[in-house]
Amino acid sequence: MMTEHQQELYEMLLTYPRTPAARKAQKRSPMEFVIQHGWWYEPGGAMKDIEQGTVQECHKNAQLLANDYDSLTYCEGFALDKSGSLIVVHAWVTDGTGRAIDNTWDQPGIAYAGVPFKISFIRLTCLKNKAHLSVIDDWINDFPLLNGLGEKPEIWLDERGKGIGRLNDSAD
């Protein structure tokens, strides 16, 4: 059973419009990828002993945390900010309990939907891109996860980072 905020985020993901150019370049949208492979995460904020990251650098903040702490898994997807009015492409980590540990926002979002990634996949993508960017919306490499690589979760999916429930079960 989804919360009110999860329902709102899910509806936004389902109805987000795609441009004709995006349809040409991508087999699926980032929203469709997250619905297909994603999980719900409980808003949890940051951990006490983890430093607050730089605002508007969530991918870098979460990637560095997952790299530094073996017990944390990098997650990427979408979140609703605390106002509930803004869907944001976002990244965070989880500790395997389904909790979103978010060291970018001062206050946790109210709904998180995302995909847990293997740190080896994150490291390789960062090296290829020479930057800490979105792995789902990887425009530098022609959107591999939104095209063929998205069908090979054994390469990128980290089972340890599962959330509290699957997004694609939400439609049931």
N, C-alpha and C positions, 0 to 999 in steps of 0.2 A: 504494500500500500504506500503510495507516494504522499509526501507532505504537500501542503498547498504551494510552497515555494518550488519544490521539485516539479510539480505539475505545471507551474508557470514556465519554468526553464525548459521542460520537455516540449511544451507547446511551441515555445520560441524556436527550439531546434528543429521541430517538424515543419514549421512554416517559413523558415528563413529563406528568402528568395535567392536563386542562383542566376548569375549573368550568363548570357550566351557564350562569352569567352571562357568562363569557368567550366561550363558544360563541355567545351571542346578540350580543355587542358586536363580535366579530372574525370575519372570514372565515377567518383562519388565526391560529395562535398565534405568538408571537415565535420559538419554537423551529422551527416549520414554515417561517417566513419565512427564518430563517438557513439551514436545510437547503436550501431552494429556491434562494436567491441567494448563499449564503455560500462562503467559502474557508477553508482551513486556513492558519495562520500559524505560523512557527517561533518558539518562545519566545526572545526576545532581550534582555529587560531594557531599561534606559534607555540613551540615548547619553551620552557623557562630558560634552558641553557643554550638556546639557539639565537644567534644574533638576528636582529631585524635586517632584512635585505633592502636593496635600493628600490624605491618606488618606480613602477613601470618597467622593471626588469625581472618579471616573475620567472621567465624561462631560465635565465641565468641563475637567479637565486635558488630555484628548486634543483636545477642541474648540479650546482655546486654542493648543495646539502646532500643530495643522493650520492654524489661522488665521495664526500667526506665521511658519511655515516652508512656503514654496511646494512644497518637495520632499517634504513629508510628507502622507499621506492619512489622514483620520479613518476608523477602523474601529470597528464596534460589533457585539457579539454575546455570546458566552459563553466563559468560560475556566474551567479547573480550577486551583485554587490549588495551591501547592507541595506540600501534603499529599496532593492527589489525591482528597480526599474531599468537596470542596465545589464544586458548579457555581455560578458567579457570573455574573450579568448584568454585562458589563464593556465598557469602551472603551479603545482604544489607538490608536496611529498606526503606519503602515508607511512605509517608504522606497522601495517599489516592488520590493523583492527578496523579498518574502514573509515578512519578519521582523516580529514584533510588538515594537514599541518601547513599553514600558510604564513610564510615569513615575509611576504611582500605587502599585504594590506595591514594597516593598523588594527582594523577590526575585521574578523572573519566575514566572508560572504555568507549568504543565507541558503545557498544551494550550490553543490559542486557535482558535476558530471564529467567523468574523464576516463582515460585509459592509462593503466600502469605499464611502464616501459622498462626493459632490461637496461641496466647501467652500461653494459657493453655497447648496446645500440646507440645510446645517448652519446657516449664518448666518441664513437666512430663518426656520428653525424656532426658533432661539434668540430672534430678535426677536419672533416671534409669541408664544412662551411666556414671554418676559421672564425667561428662566432657561436654564441649561445642563443639559438633561435628556436622557434617552434619546430618540432619534428613532424607534427601532423601537417602543418601548412608550409612544408619545405619547398618553397618556390625556387630556391637556388638549384635544386636537383630535380626539377620538374615533377614535384609532388609524388614521390615514390609510394608513400602510404595510401594516398588517395587513388592510386592506380594499382599496378600488379603486386607490389610488396604488401599491400594491405590484406592480401589473401594468404599471407604466410606468417601468421602470428607466432609460430615457433621461433622466428628470427628476432622479434621485437617485444612480444608480450611477456611481462613479468607476473607470473601467477601469484607471487607473494603479496602483490599490491592490490589484490581484489578489494572492492569496496563492500558496502552493506547490501547491495542488490544490483542486478543487471538492468541496464536501461532498456534493452530490447524485451525484457520481461514486463516492462511497464505498460505496454499496450494491452496485455492480457486482462 
